[in-house]
Amino acid sequence: MPQRFSFLSLARGALDGHRSWPEQWRSPDRPDADYDVVIVGGGGHGLATAYYLAAEFGVRRVAVVEKGWIGGGNTGRNTTIVRSNYLYPESAALYDHALKRWEHLSTALNYNVMFSPRGVLMLAHSVHDEQVFRRHICANRLAGIDNEWLTPAQAKAFCPPLTLAPDVRYPVTGAALQRRGGTARHDAVAWGFARAASARGVDIVQNCEVTGIDRDAGGAVTGVQTSKGPVRAPRIGVVAAGHTSVVMAMAGLRMPLESYPLQALVSEPVKPVFPCVAMSNAVHAYVSQSDKGELVIGAGTDQYISYSQAGSLQILTQTLEAICELFPTFRRLRMLRAWGGIVDVTPDRSPIIGGTPVPGLFVNCGWGTGGFKATPGSGHVFAATLARGEPHRLAEPFSLDRFSTGRLIDEAAASAVAH
Ligand SMILES: Cc1cc2nc3c(=O)[nH]c(=O)nc-3n(C[C@H](O)[C@H](O)[C@H](O)COP(=O)(O)OP(=O)(O)OC[C@H]3O[C@@H](n4cnc5c(N)ncnc54)[C@H](O)[C@@H]3O)c2cc1C
């Protein structure tokens, strides 16, 4: 077991200049020859799945194989907005399952994931926006999920840098507020799950790319080929986000996914000026302030599909124009850096969680622009699905076969780009 963090251990660490902290998780150079479950992808969802498999479902011979470094995909690239105010009961239940876990995650993992429920404000700029948000509020409340309507003046009181000037391109006509929503620290989420999973026997193997999926004569999976040799396992969970189509094609499956670059950027750090998360779907801009003081700004997806991990400049300039119009005091800030991640988008903008037509092959993908918020819930229901071989109750509506049965969960309004 890793050393537990406590007031005393932190004080001891401070006294010796933080020189004696042990390694936080084991990092074997190569995978073993066989496991009960192999998880492809060491992002937050893959690591959370491995943790819950070991911690709650008693499956301990688990490997997470990651082609780069853990958290180096979308988990370490996202703007960390956490909320659960989705429209349909299936999605709201899944995201709220996650939000309830966020509320206790630092304690459960004994690792500070810096979850900060500072409130997520979704700005309305038109009658249409207002109708959509009010519908969400009613639906959420019926499901017991907090969401409330604010007048423009109430929105301004909650988020003082917001302008209510009537002559801007997108005047604010009100806002929906989920007070339990907020942010968490993305790296810490990957590291916290890795540390807790490793302590329960999970092998996390970095720089280990899956290059093939092995199957027997009956078509069932028998293991994976990796850049560090073959690994046998009767169950494989693919959690590869923007590269899911590439991995699933190794088993001959064509996924209903498109992969797009999605960008974010941060400003120079400033003193605390922004107390909440504010999002505007109409102008495709999202902003919060990190604990380091940087404004964390999210943009929209590019219009074209790509694996480039960089996006086009005009998306960033449009986003910054929108931010400067909504929050005029930010006009003088300098931007520090921008980056992109590849998001996997389904036709109905809802994730895919569960089994596939290939026996033993499971997939958790399609979280698109908004899967960080789901990390603990997604990992939990996917672990249950992998361990039992049948879908967790909350995962059931998100099966792959909904694209042939037509039982879609159309969250385009809630999650097309909204984080
Ligand atoms: C700019 C940006 C902003 C975002 N903002 C938000 C937000 O504010 N809120 C929110 O909820 N969501 C947000 N998202 C979406 C969110 O980041 C993702 O939905 C979520 O992090 C996906 O987690 P994951 O673990 O599935 O994927 P990842 O963290 O991408 O992990 C997948 C891993 O699989 C690995 N992999 C791929 N192929 C292979 C292979 N062949 N072999 C081995 N490993 C492989 C990759 O290297 C990667 O590490 C944002 C995304 C981006 C890009």
The ligand as an SDF file (V2000), in Angstrom:
LIG
                    3D

 53 58  0  0  0  0  0  0  0  0999 V2000
   -9.8730   20.7510  -24.8560 C   0  0  0  0  0  0  0  0  0  0  0  0
  -10.8300   19.8410  -24.1650 C   0  0  0  0  0  0  0  0  0  0  0  0
  -11.6680   20.3500  -23.1880 C   0  0  0  0  0  0  0  0  0  0  0  0
  -12.5630   19.5160  -22.5280 C   0  0  0  0  0  0  0  0  0  0  0  0
  -13.2900   20.0250  -21.5030 N   0  0  0  0  0  0  0  0  0  0  0  0
  -14.0750   19.2070  -20.7640 C   0  0  0  0  0  0  0  0  0  0  0  0
  -14.7390   19.7040  -19.6120 C   0  0  0  0  0  0  0  0  0  0  0  0
  -14.6060   20.8730  -19.2380 O   0  0  0  0  0  0  0  0  0  0  0  0
  -15.5440   18.8640  -18.9310 N   0  0  0  0  0  0  0  0  0  0  0  0
  -15.7380   17.5700  -19.3060 C   0  0  0  0  0  0  0  0  0  0  0  0
  -16.5350   16.8850  -18.6700 O   0  0  0  0  0  0  0  0  0  0  0  0
  -15.0700   17.0580  -20.3730 N   0  0  0  0  0  0  0  0  0  0  0  0
  -14.2450   17.8330  -21.1020 C   0  0  0  0  0  0  0  0  0  0  0  0
  -13.5640   17.3350  -22.1810 N   0  0  0  0  0  0  0  0  0  0  0  0
  -13.7550   15.9280  -22.5690 C   0  0  0  0  0  0  0  0  0  0  0  0
  -12.9480   15.0020  -21.6380 C   0  0  0  0  0  0  0  0  0  0  0  0
  -11.6170   15.4500  -21.5880 O   0  0  0  0  0  0  0  0  0  0  0  0
  -12.9830   13.5740  -22.1260 C   0  0  0  0  0  0  0  0  0  0  0  0
  -14.3100   13.1620  -22.4120 O   0  0  0  0  0  0  0  0  0  0  0  0
  -12.4400   12.6310  -21.0580 C   0  0  0  0  0  0  0  0  0  0  0  0
  -11.2710   13.1560  -20.4620 O   0  0  0  0  0  0  0  0  0  0  0  0
  -12.1580   11.2930  -21.6810 C   0  0  0  0  0  0  0  0  0  0  0  0
  -11.4190   10.5240  -20.7550 O   0  0  0  0  0  0  0  0  0  0  0  0
  -10.8150    9.1480  -21.2220 P   0  0  0  0  0  0  0  0  0  0  0  0
  -10.1160    8.5610  -20.0610 O   0  0  0  0  0  0  0  0  0  0  0  0
  -11.8930    8.3480  -21.8710 O   0  0  0  0  0  0  0  0  0  0  0  0
   -9.8370    9.5600  -22.4060 O   0  0  0  0  0  0  0  0  0  0  0  0
   -8.2610    9.9560  -22.4620 P   0  0  0  0  0  0  0  0  0  0  0  0
   -7.8560   10.7200  -21.2540 O   0  0  0  0  0  0  0  0  0  0  0  0
   -8.0600   10.5620  -23.7790 O   0  0  0  0  0  0  0  0  0  0  0  0
   -7.6020    8.5380  -22.3630 O   0  0  0  0  0  0  0  0  0  0  0  0
   -7.5560    7.6320  -23.4640 C   0  0  0  0  0  0  0  0  0  0  0  0
   -6.1700    7.0610  -23.4690 C   0  0  0  0  0  0  0  0  0  0  0  0
   -6.1020    5.9960  -24.4100 O   0  0  0  0  0  0  0  0  0  0  0  0
   -4.7750    5.9650  -24.8870 C   0  0  0  0  0  0  0  0  0  0  0  0
   -4.7280    5.1660  -26.1060 N   0  0  0  0  0  0  0  0  0  0  0  0
   -5.2510    5.4590  -27.3240 C   0  0  0  0  0  0  0  0  0  0  0  0
   -4.9650    4.4740  -28.1980 N   0  0  0  0  0  0  0  0  0  0  0  0
   -4.2430    3.5480  -27.5250 C   0  0  0  0  0  0  0  0  0  0  0  0
   -3.6420    2.3090  -27.8940 C   0  0  0  0  0  0  0  0  0  0  0  0
   -3.7170    1.8280  -29.1390 N   0  0  0  0  0  0  0  0  0  0  0  0
   -2.9710    1.6070  -26.9450 N   0  0  0  0  0  0  0  0  0  0  0  0
   -2.8830    2.0590  -25.6520 C   0  0  0  0  0  0  0  0  0  0  0  0
   -3.4150    3.2350  -25.2730 N   0  0  0  0  0  0  0  0  0  0  0  0
   -4.0920    3.9680  -26.1860 C   0  0  0  0  0  0  0  0  0  0  0  0
   -4.4420    7.4450  -25.1040 C   0  0  0  0  0  0  0  0  0  0  0  0
   -3.0570    7.6580  -25.1540 O   0  0  0  0  0  0  0  0  0  0  0  0
   -5.1150    8.0850  -23.8940 C   0  0  0  0  0  0  0  0  0  0  0  0
   -4.2240    8.3290  -22.8250 O   0  0  0  0  0  0  0  0  0  0  0  0
  -12.6490   18.1380  -22.8770 C   0  0  0  0  0  0  0  0  0  0  0  0
  -11.8090   17.6210  -23.8660 C   0  0  0  0  0  0  0  0  0  0  0  0
  -10.8880   18.4610  -24.4830 C   0  0  0  0  0  0  0  0  0  0  0  0
   -9.9820   17.8860  -25.5290 C   0  0  0  0  0  0  0  0  0  0  0  0
  1  2  1  0
  2  3  1  0
  2 52  2  0
  3  4  2  0
  4  5  1  0
  4 50  1  0
  5  6  2  0
  6  7  1  0
  6 13  1  0
  7  8  2  0
  7  9  1  0
  9 10  1  0
 10 11  2  0
 10 12  1  0
 12 13  2  0
 13 14  1  0
 14 15  1  0
 14 50  1  0
 15 16  1  0
 16 17  1  0
 16 18  1  0
 18 19  1  0
 18 20  1  0
 20 21  1  0
 20 22  1  0
 22 23  1  0
 23 24  1  0
 24 25  2  0
 24 26  1  0
 24 27  1  0
 27 28  1  0
 28 29  2  0
 28 30  1  0
 28 31  1  0
 31 32  1  0
 32 33  1  0
 33 34  1  0
 33 48  1  0
 34 35  1  0
 35 36  1  0
 35 46  1  0
 36 37  1  0
 36 45  1  0
 37 38  2  0
 38 39  1  0
 39 40  1  0
 39 45  2  0
 40 41  1  0
 40 42  2  0
 42 43  1  0
 43 44  2  0
 44 45  1  0
 46 47  1  0
 46 48  1  0
 48 49  1  0
 50 51  2  0
 51 52  1  0
 52 53  1  0
M  END
$$$$
